[in-house]
């Protein structure tokens, strides 16, 4: 049953009281309602329980005759481990209590090690091979079950199941080392750099955090109007760190060694198996984009790398008068949530309701829990909204799967649970939490991931929701950005928090048009990231150092000069989660652009199109080939040229003229 259903916009999004953390150890509930997790030590208990269940399921899988039950057992095994590892993956970065973060980190490492060992377990693999080799049984399976069986076998193959015992052990050790390096690199990518405060002119020191005789530089200060501050921040924050450089080099080398050990030419070839791109030839697509899109060299002739973000924003503001301060009063958090609720109800028949949490269920008092309810199907799952800034919370907007949906053995459906993490400001005494246009767009983006998780109601959790190829997983979230920039959608909720006045149409139009300014330059930057990522994960040993490759690629693809004694790649945290797959953002944007223009541009509230979108793209999770889902939605098979044209068509073709005239 659902608790009392409050209106989503007035559910009390603001922080109450002064305590950030619940006293979890004495709480009746554990995190996310998991009984063991009412204290940090509970992670060990949950982990031990999962590992014990996994041993029993492995034995069961190895003794079960080939049939659909084999796939169900494998999925149970995957689910049991993921329910601990996925939850821990979120807690290790977001929980305010260091003891919880540390315990979650250890659980992630332990479960990850077990998974790698299972992926090289010959007897377990043989039980799946017997199923795949039985043509009669395979023909009797439904398409989703066949695909899941093949995906489990794919996991075995890319982990080196075909190798001899010694090499399999080497593959496991490499995988475990890669996990450790990824964690270390992520931590290093966000650490501030220190500099003697006397090195910097006195009049700019206040922009940085003082620590004795040193100043901490924790970011690029890209939006600062002072050129000297941006230059100093860029050179200091990106100054090479020898330990971080060593981690990156070892990470890239280890990934390459693993790929070659299991039979691939490069890590890129291994990573792109099963994706829409399929192979590293994807780089040629980005070359086509650069050749066909309008270059921004005229603008770049006088700029340095620390200038692009600031002057892009300044140009947008000057040409279209889009000072965020003019927009924020119309985008209160409550209004934006009402807007999402209205959009989902019109398109998909879904409503979001406030759900009361139990003491100890959440990790901070300002976290809100939403029940996602379909008008005829009932409760679909839960979204925990961790929206507000707090000390030690990462400044990143993310979607986390905490529990995947699946059909349980008793016939009940295991409801999905996700977290949306944002970094919104708290309310003030005189105003609610107000979002800038960028924050509003990010909220829509992350909610696109959440709807994918809620509506990807597959039989197997191995392919539920966003558990699909990376270059498809970003499509639903990027598509939501198009809705966030459509006046017909924005007009449903954007109201001044004091007067109730709707956001004028011309302000929305100016905002949307402003995003086309420097769009070509922004796309070149994304192409640069994607190409750099592919080169780093391409043929090894690398022909030059990672910094020399960065310099060469930046000047060739992006057009802005490399700054000596900087190493931006050491801050490129996407190399961890998106290694060899950074191109996914561009690929997904191309698909989202095609879907928007063909299916929703005429009417963003078209229920028939919303149902087609759910049926063809969201419902399958990763249980269907991504390109087949795209074909089902577009009712045609897109070519490489279609992908390129979709991206290029979003750019402002008058931009170059504007720069020259200015």
N, C-alpha and C positions, 0 to 999 in steps of 0.2 A: 504494500500500500504506500501511496505518497503521503507526505506530511502536508500540512496546510499550504496551499498554493498562493504565495504572495505574487503581486505584480512584479515582473522582472526589473522594470525600471526603478521601482520604489522599494526594492528589497533591502536597502540599507547597505550600500556598497562601501560606505565610509568606515574608517577605522574607529573602533570604540575602545575607550580605556587606554591605559598606558602600557599594558603588558603585551609583548610581541609573541611570547612563547607560552604555550600551555604547560602546566606541570604534568608531563606525560607519564611519569613513572607511577603516579598514584591514580591515573585515570582508569576508568572502567574499560574504555575502548583503546585499541591500538591505532596507529596510523592507517588511514583508509579502511578502518574497521577490521584490520587484521589483528587478532587478539594478541599474538606474540609481540607485536611492535609497540608496546606501551613503554618500552625503554630500549636503549641502544643494544643491550645484551640480547634482546629479542631477535635481532637479525641472525645471530648464530643459531638460535632455536629454529627459526623459519628455514634457514639454510640446511640444517641437519635433517629436518623433516622432508624437505624437497629432495635431498640427495637419497634419503632412504626410500622414498617413493619411486625415485628414478631407477634405483637398482631393481626393484620389484618389477617395474614396467619393462626394463631391458630383458629380464628373464622371461616375462610373458611374451614379448615380441618375438624372441628367439624360438619359442615353443609353439607359436600359433601358426596354423596352416595358412597358406596364402589366401587372402580375401580382403574385403573392405575393413575387417576388424584390425588388420595389420596397420592400415593407415590411421585408424582411430587411436591405436595404442601409441604410435609414433607421435601423434598430435597431443595426446595426454602427456607424454614424456616432455615434449616441447613446452606445453602449457605450464606444467609443474615447475620447471626451471625458470621460465620467463616470468612467472608471477612473482618470484623473488628478485630476479636480476633486473627486470624492468622497473620495479618499484624502487629498488636500491639505486638504480641509475639516476633517478630523479632526486632521491633523498641525499645522495652524496654531494650534490652541488647546491641544493636549495634549502636544506634544513638549517635553521638558525643555530642549532646546538652542534658544536664540533664533534661531540661524542657520537651523535647520530650519523654525522657525515662520515666519520672515520669507520664506524661499524658497517655502513652501507658500502663504502669503498672496498672493504675487505670481502664483503659478500659478493660484490660484482666480480672481483678477481677470482674468488673460489669457484663460483658458478661458471664463469667464463672458461676456466681451466678444465672443468668437468665436461663442458660442451665440446671443447676441442678434442678431448680424449674420446668422447662418444662418436664424434665425426670421423674417427679413425679406428673404430671398433669393428673388426672384420666380421665377427659373428653376428652383430647387430645388422651390419650392412647386408650380409647374406640373406637374412630374413626378408629384407626388402627386395633384393635381387630375385628371390624366388617368386615374389609377387609379380614383378615387372616382366619376368620371363614366361609367366603363365598367360598365354594369349587369350585363352578362353575366359579366365577370370578378369583380365584387363578389359576385355570387350564388354563385360557385364557391369563395369564400374561407370558411374556418372562422370561427366567431364571434369568437374571440380575435384573429385577424389583421385582421378588419374593424374591431374596436374599436380596435386599436392604430393602424391607418391613420387612423381618425377622430380619435384623440387627437393624433397628429402634426399633422393639419390644424388641430385646435383650438389647438395651440401657435402655429401660424402666425397664426391669426385674432386671438388675444388680443395678439399682438405687432404687429399693424397691417399685415399683408401686403396688405390691400386698399387701403392708402393710396398716394398718389403718392410719388415718390422722396424729395422734400424732407421729407415728413411721416414717412416710414419712417426716414430718418436721425435725425429728431428723436426718434422712438420708441426707437431704439437708444441714443441719447445719454441719454435719460431713464432707461432701464433700467440703463445703466452707472453713472449718477449715483446711482440708488437702491441699487445694490450697494455703492457706496462709503459712502453714508450709513448703510446698515445696519451695515457693519463699524465705522464710527466710533461709532454709537449704542451698539452692543453693548459696545465698550470703555468708553465713558463711563458706561454703566449699572452697571459693576462697580468703577469707581474709588472709592477712599475719599475722604471729605471730611476736612479738617483744621480744627482749632480751637485757639486759644490755650489752653493747659492751665489758665491762671489763671481762665478763665471758668467752669470747672466746680468744684464743691466738691471739696476735696482727698480726701475719703474714698471717692469713686467713680472717681477718675482711673485707678486700677490696672486697671479693666475695659477700658481702651483702650490701644492701642499708642502708646508715647511716641516722639517724634521731635524732640529738642531741646526747645524751649519749646512745641511743639505736640503735640496728641494726634490720632491717626488713628482715624477711625470708619469701619469697613469693612462694617458691617451693622447690623441693627435690634436685635440682642441680645434677640430676642423671648422667649427662654426664661429670661431673668434674673429672679430673684425680687424684685430691688430696683426698685420703681416709678420711682425717680428715674433709674436707669441706662437703663431702657427709654424713658422720656420724652426724656432727653438724646439717646440714640442715634437715636430717631425724628426729632427735630427737626434734628439735625445731618446725619445721613446723607441725609435727604430735602430738605435746604435747596437751593433752586433754583440750578442752574448755568446761566449765560447761554448758554454755548457749546452745552451739551447741549440746552437748550430750542430754540435755533436749529436744531440738527440735526433734532430731532423735527418742528418746524414745516415745515422744508424737505422732510423725508421724506414727511410726510402730503400736502403740497401736490404733490410730484412724483408720488406714486402716483395722486393724483386727476387730475393733468394727463395722465398716461399712460392711465388708464382712459377719460377723455373723448376723448382723441385717437383711441383705437382703437374708440370707439363705445359705451361703457358710461356709464350715468348717474353711477355712483360706483365707487370702487375695490372696495367690497363686492360690487357686482353682478358685477364681473369676477372677483373671487377665489372667489366661491361657485358659479361655473359648474361643473357636473360633480360637485358634492358631494351628500350626502344632503339638505342644507338647501336648496340650489339658489338661494335669493335672500335678501336681508337681512330678509325677513319673519320670519326665525328669531327676531327679538327678541320677537315676540308669544308664542312658546313660553315664553320665560323669564318673561314677565309672568304667564303662566298658572301657572308653577311658584311664583312669589311669592304669587299669589292663593290657590293651593290648598295650599301647604305652610304649616307652622306658623311664624309669625314669632317672632323672638327679641327683640322690642322691650323686653320686661320686663327681660331681662338687660342690654340695651344702654343702658338709661336712665342708668346710672351709670358707663359705661365710656368710655374714649378709645381711639383706634385702636391704640395700642401695648399695650393691655391684653388684647385679644381672644385672641391666641395663648397668652399665659401663663395667663390664667384659665381658658381652655378646658382646657388641660392640667391645671391644678390641680384643676378640678372632676372631671375624669376620674380623676385619681389619688386624690382624697379619697373619691369615691363607690365606686370599684372597687378601690382599693389596687393600682394598676398601675405602681408604681415600676419604670422600665426596668431598674434594677439587679437586680430579682428575676427578670427574663426573660432578660437577656443570657447568663447561663451556659448556658442551654438552646439558644441559637442560635449555636453556633460556625459559622464560615463553611463548614468542611468538612461539618458536619451539614446545613446548609441546601442545599448543593450536592447531597448525597446525596438529600435530599428532592425536589429538582427532578428529579434523575435518575430516581427511582422514579416520580414522577408522570408524566413523559413516557413512560417505558417502559410504564406501565399504560394510559395514554390513547392513545398514538400509536405505540407500538412503537419508540421512539427511545431511544438511550443516548448519554451524553456520555463521551468518553474523553480522557485527557491526551495531548497530542501534543508531542513534543520540538521546540523551536525551534532554528533555526540562529543562530549569532552574527551580530548585526546585523539580524535579522528583526524584533525588537521594540525599543522605544524606552526601556524600563526593565526592569531585571532581575526585577522582581516581576510582570511581565505573564505571564499563562498562556494557552496556546492549547488549545482544546478541539476535538476532531473530533466532529461530529454524525453518528451512524450509525443507519440504519434497519435493523430486524431482517431484512428481505428485500431492500431496495433498496440497501443499502450506504451508502457515504459520501455525505452530503448537503451538507456545507459545513463552514466553520470559524468559531469564535467566539474572538476575542482578548479576554481578561478583564483589563481595566485597572482593578483594584478598589481600589487603596490610595492613601492621601493622599501627596502629595509637594509640595515647594515649587513655586509658580507653576502648579499644576494647578487648573483650575476646580473649585469645589465644587458640582458638579451631576451628576445621574445621567442618562446619555444613552445612546442606541443610535445607532451610526453605520454606514451601509452603506459599505463600502470597495470592494466589487465585487459587482455584481448577477449573479444567475444568468441564463443564457440557453442556448438550443440553438445551438451553433456550426455553422459551415458544413460541418465535417467529420463532423457527426453526434454529436460528444461534447458533454456538458453542462458548461458553465462553472460551476463551483461557487461559490456565494455566499460572501463573506467579510464579517464584521461585527465591530465592536468594541462591547463593553459597558463603559462608563466609570462607576465609582462612586467614592465618597470614604470608604472604610472605614478604620478605624484599624488600624495594624499590631499584630501580636501583641506581647505582653510576655514577659518572662522566665518568668513563671509561668503564662501562659494563652495560648491561641490567639486569633486575631481573633474577637471576640464582637460580635454584631449586636444592636442594639436591635430591638424589634418593628417600628418604622418602617423601619429599614434592611433588615430581612428582607422586608418588604412591597415595598420599592423594588426589591430584587433580583429578586423574582418578577415585578414589573411589567416591568422591562427585559428579563428573559428571555422574556416574552411577545412583545416586539418581535422578539427574536432567532429565536424559533420561526416567526414569521410570515415572516421573511427566509429561513429554511431550507426551509420547506414551500411557500412561494409559488413553486413551480418552473414558471414560465411559459416559453413558447417565446421570449419577447422580454424583454430586460432593462429595457426602457422601462416595463414594468408588473410587474417582479419584486417579490416580498415586500411591503415597506412602501411601494413606489412606487404609492400609491393615494390617493384623496381623504383629506384630513387628518381629516375627521370619522369616517372608518372606520378609519384607521390606528391610532388609540388603543384600538380595541375589544379586540384580543387582549391588550394589556398590562393594561388595566383588568380584564378577565376574570380574569387571573392573580391579582389582588388578592383576588378572592372565594375562590379556592383557598387563598391564603395565610392566610385568616381562618377556615378550616373545620377543626374539631378532627380530623376523620378524616384530613385531609391532614397537619396539623401533627404529629399523633401518630406519623406514620411516621418522623419524623426528629428531633424536638426532644428531645434528651437532654442532661442535665447533663454538661459536659465533664470533670468530675472523677469523678462517681459513676456516670454512665450512667443515672441516674434519669430516667424520662420526665416531660415537662412535665404537671403535673396538669390534668385536664380543666376543673376549675373556674377555673384560671388563664386558660386559653384563652377560656372563656366570659366571664369578667370583661373580658378584653381586647377581645373582639368587642363586648360590650354597651357598653363605655366609648366606643367610636367613634361611638355614636349620640348621646352627650351633645354638645350644641352642633352637631350635624350640620346643623340648619336654618340656624344662623348661618354655618357654613362654606359651605353651598350659596348663601346670599345673597351671600357674598363672591365666589364663582365667577360668579354671575349679574351682579354688579356689574362684574367684569372683562370679561365677555363683552359687556355692554351698552356699556361705555365704549369698547371696541375697535370695536364697530359704529358708534358715533357718530363717533369719530375718522376712520373710513374711510367715512363717509356723505357727505352733501351738503356741498360746499365752495363758497365759503369758509365755514369754521366760523363759527357765529353768535357765538361767544365764544372767548376764549383757551382753550388746552388745560387750563390750571389752573382756570379758572372752570367749564369743563365737568366736570372732575374733581370739584370741590366740589359742584356741583349734583347730579351723578349719584350720588356717594357718599352724600350726605345723603338722597336720594330712594330709592335702591335698597338701599343697605347699612345705613343707619340710624345710623351713627356720624358724629360731627361732623368736618368738615374742620378741619385744624390750620393756622392762618395761617403763611405763609412756608415752606410745604412744597410739594413737587411730586413726588408718588409716581410720576406717569406717566413721569418721566425715568429711573426704575429699572425700568420695565415692559419687560424685555428680550424678552418674548414678542411685542411689537409687531413684531419683526423676522421671526422664523420663522413666527409665527402671525398675521400682520397680517390683520385681518378674519375670522380663523378661530379665535379663542380659544374660541368657543362649542363647538368640537370636543370638548373634554374632557367637557362636560355631555352632548352628543349621544352620544358613545361610551360614557359611563357608563350612559346609559339603555339602549342596546343590550346592553351587557355584563350589566346587571342582568336584562334579559329572558332572555338566553341562559342565564345561570346558573340562574335560578329554574325555567325550563322544561326545561332539558337536563341540568344537572349537580347541582342541589341535592339530589336524591334519592340519587345515587351519583356522587361526584366522580371515581371511577375507572372509570366506565362506558366500556368500549372501543368499543361501538357508537356512542355519542354522540361519543366522541373522533374516530372515523373520519368521522362525519357533519360534525363541526366542521372537520376537515381538508378534506374533499371540498367542502363548501359555502362555507366562509369563508376558509380559509388558502391553499388551493391556487391560487386565481385571482390573488393579488396585486391589481393594479389592472386586470386584464384582463376584468373583468366589472363591471357597474353595482353599486355598493355596496348599494343597497336590494334588488337581486335576490339578493345573497348573504345578506342578513339574512332575507329572505323564505324562502330555501331552508333556512336553519338553523331558523327558528321555525315553518316550514310555514304561515305566514300573513303577511299584509301589515299591519304595524303602523301605527296611525293616530297623529296628533299627540297625542291623548289617551293613547295607550299609552306614548308617550315620557315625557310628563309624569307619568303614574301610576307608571311604573317608578322615576323619581327620587324622587318623594314617598314611595313605599312603603318606601324605605330609611331614612326618617327615624324618629326616636323620638317617637311621638305623646305620650308622657308627660313630655317634657322641660320644658314650660312649668310644669306642676304641680310638678315637682321644684325648679325655680328658686324658685317662690313659697314652697314649704314650707321651703326652705333659708334 
